[in-house]
Amino acid sequence: YYILADIPEGTGMNDMAFARYMVSEVGVAAVPGSSFYKSEEGRHKLRFTFSKKDETLMEAARRLEGLEI
């Protein structure tokens, strides 16, 4: 249903900034990992959900393929 993914190294962004970047530049939404952690660990993760239509997931995958960091 959900997956926590690490933010790629070298982005220079924390989870909040990278989540904003993903929405504005890639068109894929994620929840910042710090929403789920009290420790620093969450600031390096994003949470994605898979409770979407297949068409939506395929489009998200297409957009993520073009992600350049």
All heavy atoms as TSV, in Angstrom:
chain	resi	resn	atom	element	x	y	z
A	1	TYR	N	N	0.819	-1.184	0.000
A	1	TYR	CA	C	0.000	0.000	0.000
A	1	TYR	C	C	0.859	1.243	0.000
A	1	TYR	O	O	0.593	2.189	-0.700
A	1	TYR	CB	C	-0.907	-0.053	1.219
A	1	TYR	CG	C	-2.173	0.736	1.070
A	1	TYR	CD1	C	-3.274	0.200	0.432
A	1	TYR	CD2	C	-2.258	2.018	1.584
A	1	TYR	CE1	C	-4.446	0.932	0.314
A	1	TYR	CE2	C	-3.424	2.747	1.484
A	1	TYR	CZ	C	-4.511	2.206	0.846
A	1	TYR	OH	O	-5.666	2.906	0.729
A	2	TYR	N	N	1.922	1.251	0.831
A	2	TYR	CA	C	2.858	2.371	0.902
A	2	TYR	C	C	4.278	1.847	0.768
A	2	TYR	O	O	4.555	0.707	1.086
A	2	TYR	CB	C	2.777	3.093	2.251
A	2	TYR	CG	C	1.441	3.697	2.557
A	2	TYR	CD1	C	0.600	3.122	3.499
A	2	TYR	CD2	C	1.011	4.853	1.920
A	2	TYR	CE1	C	-0.627	3.676	3.802
A	2	TYR	CE2	C	-0.210	5.418	2.208
A	2	TYR	CZ	C	-1.031	4.829	3.154
A	2	TYR	OH	O	-2.248	5.387	3.434
A	3	ILE	N	N	5.168	2.732	0.348
A	3	ILE	CA	C	6.589	2.418	0.344
A	3	ILE	C	C	7.346	3.670	0.765
A	3	ILE	O	O	6.974	4.784	0.391
A	3	ILE	CB	C	7.079	1.921	-1.035
A	3	ILE	CG1	C	8.507	1.430	-0.939
A	3	ILE	CG2	C	6.939	2.998	-2.090
A	3	ILE	CD1	C	8.985	0.694	-2.175
A	4	LEU	N	N	8.367	3.490	1.579
A	4	LEU	CA	C	9.280	4.574	1.927
A	4	LEU	C	C	10.519	4.414	1.061
A	4	LEU	O	O	11.125	3.346	1.029
A	4	LEU	CB	C	9.672	4.518	3.402
A	4	LEU	CG	C	8.649	5.070	4.371
A	4	LEU	CD1	C	9.010	4.690	5.796
A	4	LEU	CD2	C	8.550	6.581	4.251
A	5	ALA	N	N	10.868	5.472	0.360
A	5	ALA	CA	C	12.022	5.436	-0.529
A	5	ALA	C	C	13.046	6.471	-0.089
A	5	ALA	O	O	12.683	7.566	0.349
A	5	ALA	CB	C	11.576	5.721	-1.967
A	6	ASP	N	N	14.311	6.122	-0.218
A	6	ASP	CA	C	15.375	7.062	0.099
A	6	ASP	C	C	15.447	8.145	-0.971
A	6	ASP	O	O	15.278	7.879	-2.165
A	6	ASP	CB	C	16.723	6.354	0.165
A	6	ASP	CG	C	16.826	5.413	1.352
A	6	ASP	OD1	O	16.265	5.731	2.410
A	6	ASP	OD2	O	17.479	4.369	1.206
A	7	ILE	N	N	15.737	9.353	-0.536
A	7	ILE	CA	C	15.980	10.454	-1.462
A	7	ILE	C	C	17.382	10.237	-2.037
A	7	ILE	O	O	18.314	9.922	-1.284
A	7	ILE	CB	C	15.894	11.803	-0.727
A	7	ILE	CG1	C	14.459	12.028	-0.235
A	7	ILE	CG2	C	16.350	12.942	-1.622
A	7	ILE	CD1	C	14.301	13.217	0.676
A	8	PRO	N	N	17.555	10.393	-3.345
A	8	PRO	CA	C	18.889	10.183	-3.929
A	8	PRO	C	C	19.936	11.094	-3.287
A	8	PRO	O	O	19.669	12.268	-3.021
A	8	PRO	CB	C	18.696	10.541	-5.407
A	8	PRO	CG	C	17.228	10.421	-5.642
A	8	PRO	CD	C	16.570	10.770	-4.338
A	9	GLU	N	N	21.113	10.541	-3.044
A	9	GLU	CA	C	22.208	11.336	-2.497
A	9	GLU	C	C	22.624	12.392	-3.501
A	9	GLU	O	O	22.515	12.202	-4.708
A	9	GLU	CB	C	23.389	10.434	-2.156
A	9	GLU	CG	C	23.102	9.509	-0.987
A	9	GLU	CD	C	24.326	8.739	-0.564
A	9	GLU	OE1	O	25.446	9.228	-0.774
A	9	GLU	OE2	O	24.143	7.642	-0.029
A	10	GLY	N	N	23.083	13.498	-2.991
A	10	GLY	CA	C	23.583	14.554	-3.866
A	10	GLY	C	C	22.539	15.557	-4.312
A	10	GLY	O	O	22.840	16.462	-5.078
A	11	THR	N	N	21.297	15.404	-3.837
A	11	THR	CA	C	20.267	16.368	-4.234
A	11	THR	C	C	20.423	17.694	-3.504
A	11	THR	O	O	19.989	18.723	-4.006
A	11	THR	CB	C	18.846	15.843	-3.952
A	11	THR	OG1	O	18.679	15.684	-2.546
A	11	THR	CG2	C	18.584	14.536	-4.681
A	12	GLY	N	N	21.003	17.639	-2.308
A	12	GLY	CA	C	21.129	18.838	-1.495
A	12	GLY	C	C	19.801	19.285	-0.900
A	12	GLY	O	O	19.679	20.411	-0.435
A	13	MET	N	N	18.797	18.392	-0.925
A	13	MET	CA	C	17.470	18.729	-0.414
A	13	MET	C	C	17.071	17.766	0.697
A	13	MET	O	O	17.394	16.588	0.636
A	13	MET	CB	C	16.427	18.638	-1.527
A	13	MET	CG	C	16.565	19.674	-2.611
A	13	MET	SD	S	15.243	19.521	-3.826
A	13	MET	CE	C	16.143	18.767	-5.176
A	14	ASN	N	N	16.340	18.302	1.678
A	14	ASN	CA	C	15.751	17.429	2.682
A	14	ASN	C	C	14.422	16.895	2.150
A	14	ASN	O	O	14.046	17.167	1.011
A	14	ASN	CB	C	15.591	18.156	4.025
A	14	ASN	CG	C	14.596	19.298	3.964
A	14	ASN	OD1	O	13.719	19.378	3.093
A	14	ASN	ND2	N	14.711	20.214	4.901
A	15	ASP	N	N	13.723	16.138	2.967
A	15	ASP	CA	C	12.487	15.494	2.526
A	15	ASP	C	C	11.409	16.498	2.128
A	15	ASP	O	O	10.692	16.290	1.144
A	15	ASP	CB	C	11.960	14.535	3.593
A	15	ASP	CG	C	11.652	15.215	4.915
A	15	ASP	OD1	O	12.358	16.170	5.289
A	15	ASP	OD2	O	10.717	14.768	5.596
A	16	MET	N	N	11.297	17.601	2.849
A	16	MET	CA	C	10.270	18.603	2.528
A	16	MET	C	C	10.563	19.255	1.176
A	16	MET	O	O	9.681	19.368	0.326
A	16	MET	CB	C	10.204	19.664	3.624
A	16	MET	CG	C	9.805	19.111	4.981
A	16	MET	SD	S	8.105	18.579	5.031
A	16	MET	CE	C	7.307	20.129	5.291
A	17	ALA	N	N	11.797	19.671	0.980
A	17	ALA	CA	C	12.178	20.326	-0.268
A	17	ALA	C	C	12.063	19.367	-1.448
A	17	ALA	O	O	11.587	19.739	-2.523
A	17	ALA	CB	C	13.594	20.877	-0.157
A	18	PHE	N	N	12.480	18.115	-1.254
A	18	PHE	CA	C	12.429	17.162	-2.360
A	18	PHE	C	C	10.990	16.796	-2.701
A	18	PHE	O	O	10.657	16.623	-3.877
A	18	PHE	CB	C	13.252	15.908	-2.045
A	18	PHE	CG	C	13.601	15.120	-3.269
A	18	PHE	CD1	C	14.513	15.594	-4.187
A	18	PHE	CD2	C	13.004	13.900	-3.513
A	18	PHE	CE1	C	14.824	14.877	-5.330
A	18	PHE	CE2	C	13.302	13.164	-4.647
A	18	PHE	CZ	C	14.219	13.654	-5.558
A	19	ALA	N	N	10.130	16.700	-1.698
A	19	ALA	CA	C	8.709	16.435	-1.965
A	19	ALA	C	C	8.108	17.570	-2.790
A	19	ALA	O	O	7.353	17.327	-3.738
A	19	ALA	CB	C	7.944	16.257	-0.662
A	20	ARG	N	N	8.445	18.816	-2.454
A	20	ARG	CA	C	7.958	19.966	-3.242
A	20	ARG	C	C	8.498	19.911	-4.674
A	20	ARG	O	O	7.781	20.175	-5.628
A	20	ARG	CB	C	8.364	21.280	-2.576
A	20	ARG	CG	C	7.474	21.653	-1.431
A	20	ARG	CD	C	7.785	23.069	-0.934
A	20	ARG	NE	N	7.754	23.035	0.503
A	20	ARG	CZ	C	8.805	23.089	1.310
A	20	ARG	NH1	N	10.014	23.238	0.816
A	20	ARG	NH2	N	8.661	23.023	2.600
A	21	TYR	N	N	9.774	19.581	-4.804
A	21	TYR	CA	C	10.388	19.449	-6.122
A	21	TYR	C	C	9.675	18.387	-6.948
A	21	TYR	O	O	9.398	18.594	-8.134
A	21	TYR	CB	C	11.879	19.099	-5.963
A	21	TYR	CG	C	12.535	18.655	-7.240
A	21	TYR	CD1	C	12.964	19.583	-8.178
A	21	TYR	CD2	C	12.720	17.302	-7.512
A	21	TYR	CE1	C	13.568	19.172	-9.350
A	21	TYR	CE2	C	13.317	16.887	-8.681
A	21	TYR	CZ	C	13.737	17.828	-9.596
A	21	TYR	OH	O	14.318	17.422	-10.774
A	22	MET	N	N	9.402	17.253	-6.332
A	22	MET	CA	C	8.734	16.166	-7.048
A	22	MET	C	C	7.385	16.613	-7.608
A	22	MET	O	O	7.050	16.294	-8.743
A	22	MET	CB	C	8.545	14.957	-6.121
A	22	MET	CG	C	9.814	14.263	-5.736
A	22	MET	SD	S	10.497	13.291	-7.081
A	22	MET	CE	C	9.257	12.031	-7.194
A	23	VAL	N	N	6.619	17.345	-6.819
A	23	VAL	CA	C	5.304	17.799	-7.284
A	23	VAL	C	C	5.454	18.842	-8.377
A	23	VAL	O	O	4.832	18.737	-9.435
A	23	VAL	CB	C	4.465	18.357	-6.113
A	23	VAL	CG1	C	3.214	19.059	-6.614
A	23	VAL	CG2	C	4.085	17.241	-5.166
A	24	SER	N	N	6.290	19.837	-8.156
A	24	SER	CA	C	6.366	20.955	-9.097
A	24	SER	C	C	7.106	20.621	-10.384
A	24	SER	O	O	6.739	21.099	-11.452
A	24	SER	CB	C	7.001	22.177	-8.434
A	24	SER	OG	O	8.347	21.920	-8.100
A	25	GLU	N	N	8.148	19.793	-10.305
A	25	GLU	CA	C	8.974	19.531	-11.489
A	25	GLU	C	C	8.716	18.185	-12.153
A	25	GLU	O	O	8.933	18.046	-13.348
A	25	GLU	CB	C	10.459	19.632	-11.117
A	25	GLU	CG	C	10.857	20.982	-10.561
A	25	GLU	CD	C	10.671	22.113	-11.569
A	25	GLU	OE1	O	10.935	21.902	-12.772
A	25	GLU	OE2	O	10.264	23.212	-11.151
A	26	VAL	N	N	8.278	17.199	-11.379
A	26	VAL	CA	C	8.098	15.845	-11.917
A	26	VAL	C	C	6.616	15.515	-12.070
A	26	VAL	O	O	6.233	14.742	-12.937
A	26	VAL	CB	C	8.812	14.801	-11.022
A	26	VAL	CG1	C	8.675	13.400	-11.584
A	26	VAL	CG2	C	10.273	15.168	-10.836
A	27	GLY	N	N	5.785	16.121	-11.218
A	27	GLY	CA	C	4.355	15.847	-11.276
A	27	GLY	C	C	3.954	14.586	-10.544
A	27	GLY	O	O	2.940	13.965	-10.861
A	28	VAL	N	N	4.751	14.192	-9.550
A	28	VAL	CA	C	4.461	13.019	-8.730
A	28	VAL	C	C	4.495	13.460	-7.270
A	28	VAL	O	O	5.466	14.075	-6.824
A	28	VAL	CB	C	5.498	11.892	-8.963
A	28	VAL	CG1	C	5.276	10.731	-8.014
A	28	VAL	CG2	C	5.442	11.413	-10.406
A	29	ALA	N	N	3.436	13.144	-6.531
A	29	ALA	CA	C	3.345	13.556	-5.134
A	29	ALA	C	C	3.859	12.467	-4.206
A	29	ALA	O	O	3.678	11.276	-4.466
A	29	ALA	CB	C	1.902	13.898	-4.778
A	30	ALA	N	N	4.490	12.904	-3.125
A	30	ALA	CA	C	4.964	12.008	-2.070
A	30	ALA	C	C	4.847	12.756	-0.746
A	30	ALA	O	O	4.800	13.981	-0.719
A	30	ALA	CB	C	6.408	11.595	-2.325
A	31	VAL	N	N	4.827	12.009	0.342
A	31	VAL	CA	C	4.749	12.592	1.676
A	31	VAL	C	C	6.152	12.601	2.269
A	31	VAL	O	O	6.845	11.567	2.234
A	31	VAL	CB	C	3.791	11.777	2.578
A	31	VAL	CG1	C	3.754	12.352	3.978
A	31	VAL	CG2	C	2.400	11.742	1.970
A	32	PRO	N	N	6.604	13.728	2.812
A	32	PRO	CA	C	7.928	13.779	3.431
A	32	PRO	C	C	8.057	12.758	4.565
A	32	PRO	O	O	7.151	12.594	5.384
A	32	PRO	CB	C	8.017	15.205	3.982
A	32	PRO	CG	C	7.052	15.995	3.149
A	32	PRO	CD	C	5.932	15.039	2.834
A	33	GLY	N	N	9.198	12.075	4.595
A	33	GLY	CA	C	9.427	11.050	5.596
A	33	GLY	C	C	9.433	11.557	7.024
A	33	GLY	O	O	9.117	10.818	7.949
A	34	SER	N	N	9.768	12.826	7.224
A	34	SER	CA	C	9.805	13.362	8.589
A	34	SER	C	C	8.418	13.388	9.224
A	34	SER	O	O	8.305	13.529	10.443
A	34	SER	CB	C	10.418	14.761	8.602
A	34	SER	OG	O	9.682	15.648	7.781
A	35	SER	N	N	7.376	13.212	8.439
A	35	SER	CA	C	6.023	13.113	8.979
A	35	SER	C	C	5.833	11.842	9.801
A	35	SER	O	O	4.899	11.748	10.589
A	35	SER	CB	C	4.985	13.102	7.850
A	35	SER	OG	O	5.070	14.264	7.069
A	36	PHE	N	N	6.723	10.860	9.628
A	36	PHE	CA	C	6.583	9.556	10.262
A	36	PHE	C	C	7.702	9.214	11.230
A	36	PHE	O	O	7.650	8.190	11.888
A	36	PHE	CB	C	6.506	8.467	9.187
A	36	PHE	CG	C	5.473	8.758	8.144
A	36	PHE	CD1	C	5.835	9.298	6.917
A	36	PHE	CD2	C	4.137	8.537	8.403
A	36	PHE	CE1	C	4.879	9.589	5.954
A	36	PHE	CE2	C	3.175	8.830	7.457
A	36	PHE	CZ	C	3.546	9.361	6.228
A	37	TYR	N	N	8.727	10.041	11.308
A	37	TYR	CA	C	9.885	9.785	12.168
A	37	TYR	C	C	10.109	10.956	13.117
A	37	TYR	O	O	9.910	12.105	12.728
A	37	TYR	CB	C	11.169	9.654	11.333
A	37	TYR	CG	C	11.292	8.409	10.518
A	37	TYR	CD1	C	10.668	8.293	9.279
A	37	TYR	CD2	C	12.078	7.356	10.957
A	37	TYR	CE1	C	10.806	7.151	8.511
A	37	TYR	CE2	C	12.229	6.208	10.198
A	37	TYR	CZ	C	11.592	6.116	8.976
A	37	TYR	OH	O	11.743	4.993	8.215
A	38	LYS	N	N	10.593	10.650	14.294
A	38	LYS	CA	C	11.047	11.697	15.205
A	38	LYS	C	C	12.549	11.926	15.032
A	38	LYS	O	O	13.076	12.943	15.417
A	38	LYS	CB	C	10.756	11.316	16.655
A	38	LYS	CG	C	9.285	11.364	16.978
A	38	LYS	CD	C	9.049	11.080	18.438
A	38	LYS	CE	C	7.563	11.160	18.732
A	38	LYS	NZ	N	7.259	10.901	20.130
A	39	SER	N	N	13.223	10.964	14.437
A	39	SER	CA	C	14.674	11.036	14.254
A	39	SER	C	C	15.014	11.708	12.916
A	39	SER	O	O	14.157	11.961	12.075
A	39	SER	CB	C	15.273	9.631	14.279
A	39	SER	OG	O	14.849	8.902	13.143
A	40	GLU	N	N	16.284	11.945	12.743
A	40	GLU	CA	C	16.824	12.548	11.519
A	40	GLU	C	C	16.597	11.639	10.303
A	40	GLU	O	O	16.541	12.111	9.172
A	40	GLU	CB	C	18.321	12.813	11.711
A	40	GLU	CG	C	19.024	13.409	10.537
A	40	GLU	CD	C	18.624	14.844	10.233
A	40	GLU	OE1	O	18.087	15.529	11.115
A	40	GLU	OE2	O	18.837	15.273	9.093
A	41	GLU	N	N	16.442	10.350	10.531
A	41	GLU	CA	C	16.309	9.372	9.438
A	41	GLU	C	C	15.183	9.734	8.463
A	41	GLU	O	O	15.313	9.561	7.260
A	41	GLU	CB	C	16.084	7.983	10.013
A	41	GLU	CG	C	16.055	6.899	8.969
A	41	GLU	CD	C	15.882	5.518	9.566
A	41	GLU	OE1	O	15.872	5.385	10.794
A	41	GLU	OE2	O	15.764	4.578	8.777
A	42	GLY	N	N	14.080	10.240	8.977
A	42	GLY	CA	C	12.950	10.568	8.121
A	42	GLY	C	C	13.207	11.696	7.149
A	42	GLY	O	O	12.544	11.806	6.122
A	43	ARG	N	N	14.205	12.521	7.431
A	43	ARG	CA	C	14.500	13.662	6.565
A	43	ARG	C	C	15.190	13.236	5.275
A	43	ARG	O	O	15.517	14.070	4.436
A	43	ARG	CB	C	15.325	14.690	7.318
A	43	ARG	CG	C	14.536	15.284	8.492
A	43	ARG	CD	C	15.273	16.322	9.271
A	43	ARG	NE	N	15.645	17.491	8.518
A	43	ARG	CZ	C	14.832	18.497	8.171
A	43	ARG	NH1	N	13.569	18.439	8.510
A	43	ARG	NH2	N	15.280	19.531	7.508
A	44	HIS	N	N	15.392	11.937	5.102
A	44	HIS	CA	C	16.052	11.403	3.911
A	44	HIS	C	C	15.147	10.432	3.155
A	44	HIS	O	O	15.626	9.656	2.334
A	44	HIS	CB	C	17.354	10.700	4.307
A	44	HIS	CG	C	18.274	11.571	5.087
A	44	HIS	ND1	N	19.024	12.569	4.512
A	44	HIS	CD2	C	18.534	11.629	6.415
A	44	HIS	CE1	C	19.703	13.196	5.448
A	44	HIS	NE2	N	19.432	12.640	6.617
A	45	LYS	N	N	13.831	10.485	3.457
A	45	LYS	CA	C	12.896	9.537	2.850
A	45	LYS	C	C	11.625	10.235	2.370
A	45	LYS	O	O	11.258	11.289	2.867
A	45	LYS	CB	C	12.508	8.456	3.860
A	45	LYS	CG	C	13.668	7.616	4.338
A	45	LYS	CD	C	13.206	6.505	5.233
A	45	LYS	CE	C	14.361	5.679	5.736
A	45	LYS	NZ	N	15.124	5.022	4.697
A	46	LEU	N	N	10.970	9.607	1.407
A	46	LEU	CA	C	9.648	10.015	0.939
A	46	LEU	C	C	8.740	8.798	0.981
A	46	LEU	O	O	9.179	7.679	0.740
A	46	LEU	CB	C	9.696	10.535	-0.499
A	46	LEU	CG	C	10.454	11.819	-0.760
A	46	LEU	CD1	C	10.428	12.140	-2.253
A	46	LEU	CD2	C	9.895	12.973	0.033
A	47	ARG	N	N	7.456	9.023	1.262
A	47	ARG	CA	C	6.493	7.920	1.256
A	47	ARG	C	C	5.588	8.060	0.039
A	47	ARG	O	O	5.020	9.105	-0.223
A	47	ARG	CB	C	5.640	7.917	2.518
A	47	ARG	CG	C	4.740	6.672	2.576
A	47	ARG	CD	C	3.818	6.706	3.741
A	47	ARG	NE	N	2.662	7.532	3.387
A	47	ARG	CZ	C	1.541	7.590	4.075
A	47	ARG	NH1	N	1.406	6.896	5.173
A	47	ARG	NH2	N	0.552	8.353	3.687
A	48	PHE	N	N	5.459	6.975	-0.696
A	48	PHE	CA	C	4.580	6.900	-1.854
A	48	PHE	C	C	3.468	5.901	-1.560
A	48	PHE	O	O	3.685	4.935	-0.839
A	48	PHE	CB	C	5.350	6.414	-3.095
A	48	PHE	CG	C	6.435	7.348	-3.539
A	48	PHE	CD1	C	7.714	7.233	-3.035
A	48	PHE	CD2	C	6.166	8.342	-4.460
A	48	PHE	CE1	C	8.722	8.084	-3.436
A	48	PHE	CE2	C	7.168	9.203	-4.882
A	48	PHE	CZ	C	8.450	9.075	-4.367
A	49	THR	N	N	2.298	6.101	-2.143
A	49	THR	CA	C	1.208	5.140	-2.007
A	49	THR	C	C	0.924	4.501	-3.366
A	49	THR	O	O	1.136	5.114	-4.406
A	49	THR	CB	C	-0.074	5.798	-1.458
A	49	THR	OG1	O	-1.062	4.780	-1.282
A	49	THR	CG2	C	-0.626	6.868	-2.385
A	50	PHE	N	N	0.458	3.267	-3.306
A	50	PHE	CA	C	0.127	2.529	-4.518
A	50	PHE	C	C	-1.357	2.230	-4.611
A	50	PHE	O	O	-1.773	1.404	-5.403
A	50	PHE	CB	C	0.943	1.236	-4.583
A	50	PHE	CG	C	2.407	1.520	-4.731
A	50	PHE	CD1	C	3.243	1.550	-3.630
A	50	PHE	CD2	C	2.938	1.808	-5.972
A	50	PHE	CE1	C	4.585	1.848	-3.759
A	50	PHE	CE2	C	4.273	2.103	-6.117
A	50	PHE	CZ	C	5.106	2.122	-5.015
A	51	SER	N	N	-2.149	2.923	-3.806
A	51	SER	CA	C	-3.604	2.717	-3.842
A	51	SER	C	C	-4.218	3.638	-4.901
A	51	SER	O	O	-5.051	4.485	-4.610
A	51	SER	CB	C	-4.207	2.993	-2.465
A	51	SER	OG	O	-3.942	4.335	-2.091
A	52	LYS	N	N	-3.779	3.455	-6.124
A	52	LYS	CA	C	-4.218	4.272	-7.254
A	52	LYS	C	C	-4.613	3.360	-8.417
A	52	LYS	O	O	-4.283	2.183	-8.435
A	52	LYS	CB	C	-3.081	5.201	-7.722
A	52	LYS	CG	C	-2.507	6.093	-6.641
A	52	LYS	CD	C	-3.473	7.153	-6.257
A	52	LYS	CE	C	-2.901	8.052	-5.170
A	52	LYS	NZ	N	-3.868	8.950	-4.638
A	53	LYS	N	N	-5.279	3.962	-9.389
A	53	LYS	CA	C	-5.608	3.209	-10.607
A	53	LYS	C	C	-4.315	2.829	-11.329
A	53	LYS	O	O	-3.315	3.543	-11.260
A	53	LYS	CB	C	-6.469	4.063	-11.537
A	53	LYS	CG	C	-7.836	4.382	-10.992
A	53	LYS	CD	C	-8.587	5.238	-11.989
A	53	LYS	CE	C	-9.953	5.608	-11.440
A	53	LYS	NZ	N	-10.699	6.463	-12.380
A	54	ASP	N	N	-4.375	1.720	-12.055
A	54	ASP	CA	C	-3.201	1.279	-12.815
A	54	ASP	C	C	-2.703	2.364	-13.761
A	54	ASP	O	O	-1.501	2.559	-13.912
A	54	ASP	CB	C	-3.512	0.007	-13.611
A	54	ASP	CG	C	-3.609	-1.222	-12.731
A	54	ASP	OD1	O	-3.178	-1.168	-11.557
A	54	ASP	OD2	O	-4.127	-2.243	-13.225
A	55	GLU	N	N	-3.611	3.078	-14.389
A	55	GLU	CA	C	-3.230	4.133	-15.332
A	55	GLU	C	C	-2.440	5.238	-14.620
A	55	GLU	O	O	-1.470	5.775	-15.160
A	55	GLU	CB	C	-4.460	4.749	-16.006
A	55	GLU	CG	C	-5.299	3.775	-16.817
A	55	GLU	CD	C	-6.255	2.943	-15.963
A	55	GLU	OE1	O	-6.711	3.415	-14.893
A	55	GLU	OE2	O	-6.543	1.809	-16.369
A	56	THR	N	N	-2.856	5.564	-13.405
A	56	THR	CA	C	-2.168	6.595	-12.629
A	56	THR	C	C	-0.770	6.137	-12.256
A	56	THR	O	O	0.196	6.900	-12.367
A	56	THR	CB	C	-2.972	6.929	-11.357
A	56	THR	OG1	O	-4.283	7.349	-11.746
A	56	THR	CG2	C	-2.309	8.015	-10.541
A	57	LEU	N	N	-0.635	4.887	-11.839
A	57	LEU	CA	C	0.667	4.351	-11.476
A	57	LEU	C	C	1.599	4.265	-12.685
A	57	LEU	O	O	2.795	4.562	-12.569
A	57	LEU	CB	C	0.519	2.979	-10.831
A	57	LEU	CG	C	-0.206	2.967	-9.485
A	57	LEU	CD1	C	-0.445	1.538	-9.023
A	57	LEU	CD2	C	0.570	3.754	-8.449
A	58	MET	N	N	1.078	3.901	-13.824
A	58	MET	CA	C	1.897	3.828	-15.042
A	58	MET	C	C	2.389	5.224	-15.437
A	58	MET	O	O	3.545	5.386	-15.847
A	58	MET	CB	C	1.102	3.184	-16.187
A	58	MET	CG	C	0.767	1.723	-15.941
A	58	MET	SD	S	2.215	0.676	-15.666
A	58	MET	CE	C	2.925	0.698	-17.286
A	59	GLU	N	N	1.540	6.217	-15.312
A	59	GLU	CA	C	1.943	7.583	-15.640
A	59	GLU	C	C	2.994	8.077	-14.651
A	59	GLU	O	O	3.969	8.726	-15.036
A	59	GLU	CB	C	0.737	8.520	-15.645
A	59	GLU	CG	C	1.070	9.969	-15.919
A	59	GLU	CD	C	1.719	10.228	-17.268
A	59	GLU	OE1	O	1.598	9.388	-18.191
A	59	GLU	OE2	O	2.352	11.292	-17.422
A	60	ALA	N	N	2.820	7.771	-13.381
A	60	ALA	CA	C	3.822	8.156	-12.382
A	60	ALA	C	C	5.167	7.494	-12.686
A	60	ALA	O	O	6.212	8.145	-12.601
A	60	ALA	CB	C	3.347	7.786	-10.982
A	61	ALA	N	N	5.151	6.236	-13.056
A	61	ALA	CA	C	6.382	5.530	-13.411
A	61	ALA	C	C	7.048	6.177	-14.615
A	61	ALA	O	O	8.273	6.352	-14.648
A	61	ALA	CB	C	6.091	4.059	-13.684
A	62	ARG	N	N	6.260	6.563	-15.590
A	62	ARG	CA	C	6.805	7.229	-16.774
A	62	ARG	C	C	7.490	8.530	-16.382
A	62	ARG	O	O	8.590	8.843	-16.840
A	62	ARG	CB	C	5.700	7.496	-17.790
A	62	ARG	CG	C	6.199	8.067	-19.122
A	62	ARG	CD	C	5.066	8.536	-20.012
A	62	ARG	NE	N	4.377	9.699	-19.486
A	62	ARG	CZ	C	4.857	10.955	-19.495
A	62	ARG	NH1	N	6.055	11.192	-19.981
A	62	ARG	NH2	N	4.159	11.951	-19.016
A	63	ARG	N	N	6.855	9.298	-15.517
A	63	ARG	CA	C	7.430	10.565	-15.087
A	63	ARG	C	C	8.698	10.368	-14.263
A	63	ARG	O	O	9.662	11.120	-14.398
A	63	ARG	CB	C	6.405	11.361	-14.265
A	63	ARG	CG	C	5.248	11.840	-15.099
A	63	ARG	CD	C	4.221	12.558	-14.264
A	63	ARG	NE	N	3.057	12.888	-15.087
A	63	ARG	CZ	C	2.093	13.679	-14.681
A	63	ARG	NH1	N	2.115	14.214	-13.467
A	63	ARG	NH2	N	1.072	13.936	-15.485
A	64	LEU	N	N	8.700	9.352	-13.410
A	64	LEU	CA	C	9.866	9.088	-12.579
A	64	LEU	C	C	11.064	8.611	-13.409
A	64	LEU	O	O	12.209	8.873	-13.057
A	64	LEU	CB	C	9.540	8.062	-11.495
A	64	LEU	CG	C	8.639	8.572	-10.390
A	64	LEU	CD1	C	8.169	7.418	-9.502
A	64	LEU	CD2	C	9.300	9.648	-9.565
A	65	GLU	N	N	10.805	7.955	-14.529
A	65	GLU	CA	C	11.893	7.518	-15.408
A	65	GLU	C	C	12.703	8.703	-15.920
A	65	GLU	O	O	13.886	8.611	-16.130
A	65	GLU	CB	C	11.359	6.715	-16.591
A	65	GLU	CG	C	10.932	5.316	-16.241
A	65	GLU	CD	C	10.326	4.583	-17.427
A	65	GLU	OE1	O	10.079	5.201	-18.480
A	65	GLU	OE2	O	10.086	3.373	-17.273
A	66	GLY	N	N	12.034	9.834	-16.109
A	66	GLY	CA	C	12.710	11.028	-16.620
A	66	GLY	C	C	13.342	11.878	-15.546
A	66	GLY	O	O	13.924	12.926	-15.844
A	67	LEU	N	N	13.286	11.449	-14.301
A	67	LEU	CA	C	13.836	12.220	-13.182
A	67	LEU	C	C	15.342	12.306	-13.298
A	67	LEU	O	O	16.033	11.289	-13.389
A	67	LEU	CB	C	13.442	11.554	-11.857
A	67	LEU	CG	C	13.888	12.231	-10.579
A	67	LEU	CD1	C	13.254	13.601	-10.455
A	67	LEU	CD2	C	13.542	11.386	-9.380
A	68	GLU	N	N	15.843	13.512	-13.348
A	68	GLU	CA	C	17.293	13.731	-13.410
A	68	GLU	C	C	17.713	14.539	-12.205
A	68	GLU	O	O	17.224	15.625	-11.975
A	68	GLU	CB	C	17.669	14.460	-14.696
A	68	GLU	CG	C	17.414	13.638	-15.930
A	68	GLU	CD	C	17.882	14.318	-17.183
A	68	GLU	OE1	O	18.829	15.128	-17.108
A	68	GLU	OE2	O	17.314	14.034	-18.237
A	69	ILE	N	N	18.616	13.979	-11.457
A	69	ILE	CA	C	19.117	14.645	-10.247
A	69	ILE	C	C	20.564	14.997	-10.459
A	69	ILE	O	O	21.340	14.277	-10.944
A	69	ILE	CB	C	18.960	13.735	-9.007
A	69	ILE	CG1	C	17.530	13.335	-8.800
A	69	ILE	CG2	C	19.520	14.418	-7.788
A	69	ILE	CD1	C	16.575	14.435	-8.458
